[in-house]
Amino acid sequence: MRRYTGMPLTVCRHLVWRVVGDPAAVAELLAPIVSIGKKRSAGHGHVLTWTVDEEPAANRWEFAHLYPDGRLGRTAPAACLHGRSGVRTGGEGRMGLRPPYMHRARRLPVVLPAR
């Protein structure tokens, strides 16, 4: 018996990521990726092209940690935000940043991403 289930789908023409790294190396990493997201085998998430633009004046810390609107975009050690006021976060907690994530020895104070 076949079942058809509804699936949310977002159609978009462009996605933008901010990354830190050598543009040629980033382009090389992206080249073999032909689709992203769930249900790729059903044809969803097909990528037509990748474009890597370099921004020499970009702040590497901001690109590695913040969303373009200035909110914290990833879990970071609390010390990483020391001296950086005005960054909107999702609060503080204790968790592992490296595997094994659940091991007690890996847990440390972190700042959570903003919603």
Secondary structure, DSSP 8 states (H G I E B T S, - for coil): ------------S-------S-HHHHHHHHTT--B-SS-GGGTTTB---------TT--HHHHHHB-TTSSB-S-EEGGGGTT-TT---S-EEEEESSSSTTSGGGEEEEE----
